[in-house]
Amino acid sequence: AQATARGRLAVDPWLRVLGAPRGEVYALGDCACGAPPLPATAQVAAQQGEYLAGLLRGAGRYDLGAAKPCRAGGRRLDELFCETEGDSVVARPFQFLNLGILAYVGDSKALAQVSLGDSTLKDTGRRAFALWRSVYLAKQVSLRNRVLVAGDWVRDRVFGRDITRF
């Protein structure tokens, strides 16, 4: 399995590294290659990290070494994270949700491809740049960071880029 991963670690649907002791080694993001292979993007890594955190948070309740990680004791878990198979409660495999693609291309322009239900919005230029900036600001962790980033953008627009070196 590792031979087909082309420099990445082959993983099962629960992000466990194939060939390693089951339930002991995990991989996510750029270094993981599952079936089907996912793009090496921050969006994939963030979703995999969130999924793996939930799986490991329940490590005391799951048998992570089983073929399909299952809950010991048979009690029902969060339905978004688990499903019932016979008498056992099994962790759902990782499922990537493509939220779209945004790319800044310079000169206050960007590319955007965002899925909205069954339709896909594609745009380029200044509108896509405004969308890119709004998403960038929304992804900032704190209000302080949002204010600092927005202030940098305003300063750059008014005074130009600072290209001095110390």
Secondary structure by P-SEA (a helix, b strand, c coil): cccccccccccccccccccccccccccccccccccccccccaaaaaaaaaaaaaaaaacccccccccccccccccccccccccccccbbbbbcbbbbbcbbbbbcccccbbbbbbcccbbbbbbcaaaaaaaaaaaaaacccaaaaaaaaaaaaaaaacccccccc
